[in-house]
Structures are given as C-alpha cells and as structure tokens.
Amino acid sequence: MENNDDYQEELAPITWDIRREGRAWTAEEFPARADRLIGKKLEIAQGKLFWNEETRHLLLGLLLENVGINTALKLGDIRLWKEAIKEIK
C-alpha cells in the first residue's frame, strides 16, 4: 500500500476559502480535501492530535471551512484572539 505521506506531497496545495460563517464544500472542492484524509487515523502523539503539524493544520483548515471563523472565535478568550491578530499585522 502506498505511504499516505508520500501521496500527500503529490497533491496540489489547497486554496482555503475560510469565511465568517461555515460552509459546505463544492463538488469541485470535495476531492481535494477528502483525499487528504484518506488513510489518516485519529491518533495522539505526545499529547497532540496526529503526529505532525502539517496534518494538524490540514484538519484545522478543513474544520474552519465547515464551521466558520465566528464559531472558532467562540472557543477561546476574545482578548487572546485580538492580541494574536495585532501581532500578525
């Protein structure tokens, strides 16, 4: 069976479309996103989901597209979100 990490490298990068409100993926977007999850098992390594940052970022991007920024902001302290945004600018 093909190593999933090698397969991941062959896929074109995702152009994220993360909005304030969550959304469903279009028929064109679905394969580019779903194919990256094929063969991934939910795992915990050293207290974190998945073994590497790349997989965690992928999952975060997929979830943010589906649930939206507004929902994500409700999960943490708004003051910390604002601090982070200021630092990124």
C-alpha positions as CSV (number, residue, x, y, z in Angstrom):
1,M,0.0,0.0,0.0
2,E,1.2,3.5,-0.8
3,N,2.6,5.6,2.0
4,N,-0.1,8.3,2.7
5,D,2.5,10.9,3.5
6,D,4.1,10.4,0.0
7,Y,0.7,10.7,-1.6
8,Q,0.0,13.9,0.3
9,E,3.1,15.5,-1.3
10,E,1.7,14.8,-4.8
11,L,-1.5,16.7,-4.2
12,A,-1.8,20.3,-5.2
13,P,-2.0,22.7,-2.2
14,I,-5.4,23.7,-1.0
15,T,-6.6,27.2,-1.6
16,W,-8.5,27.8,1.6
17,D,-11.9,29.5,1.5
18,I,-12.5,30.1,5.2
19,R,-15.3,32.5,5.8
20,R,-17.0,34.1,8.8
21,E,-19.9,31.5,8.6
22,G,-19.2,27.8,7.9
23,R,-20.0,26.3,4.5
24,A,-20.2,23.0,2.7
25,W,-17.6,22.2,0.1
26,T,-18.5,22.3,-3.5
27,A,-18.3,19.2,-5.7
28,E,-15.0,20.5,-7.1
29,E,-13.5,21.2,-3.7
30,F,-14.6,17.9,-2.1
31,P,-12.0,15.6,-3.6
32,A,-9.1,18.0,-3.0
33,R,-10.0,18.0,0.7
34,A,-11.4,14.5,1.3
35,D,-8.5,12.8,-0.5
36,R,-6.1,14.2,2.1
37,L,-7.9,12.5,4.9
38,I,-8.0,9.0,3.3
39,G,-5.8,6.7,5.3
40,K,-5.5,9.1,8.3
41,K,-6.3,7.6,11.6
42,L,-7.1,9.7,14.6
43,E,-4.0,9.4,16.7
44,I,-2.5,11.2,19.7
45,A,1.3,11.7,19.8
46,Q,3.0,13.4,22.7
47,G,-0.3,14.9,23.8
48,K,-1.3,16.3,20.4
49,L,-3.7,15.1,17.7
50,F,-1.8,13.5,14.9
51,W,1.9,13.1,14.5
52,N,2.9,16.3,12.6
53,E,2.0,19.9,12.3
54,E,1.1,19.6,8.7
55,T,-1.7,17.1,9.4
56,R,-3.0,19.3,12.3
57,H,-3.0,22.4,10.1
58,L,-4.9,20.4,7.4
59,L,-7.6,19.3,9.9
60,L,-7.9,22.8,11.3
61,G,-8.3,24.3,7.8
62,L,-11.0,21.7,6.9
63,L,-12.9,22.4,10.1
64,L,-12.7,26.1,9.7
65,E,-14.1,26.0,6.2
66,N,-17.0,23.9,7.6
67,V,-17.8,25.8,10.8
68,G,-16.5,29.3,10.0
69,I,-14.4,31.9,11.9
70,N,-17.3,33.1,14.0
71,T,-17.7,29.6,15.6
72,A,-13.9,29.3,16.2
73,L,-13.8,32.7,17.9
74,K,-16.3,31.5,20.5
75,L,-14.0,28.7,21.6
76,G,-11.4,30.9,23.2
77,D,-10.8,34.2,25.1
78,I,-11.6,37.0,22.6
79,R,-8.8,39.1,24.2
80,L,-6.3,36.5,23.1
81,W,-7.7,36.4,19.6
82,K,-7.3,40.1,19.3
83,E,-3.8,40.0,20.7
84,A,-2.8,37.4,18.1
85,I,-4.4,39.4,15.2
86,K,-2.4,42.5,16.3
87,E,0.8,40.5,16.3
88,I,0.2,39.1,12.8
89,K,-0.4,42.5,11.2
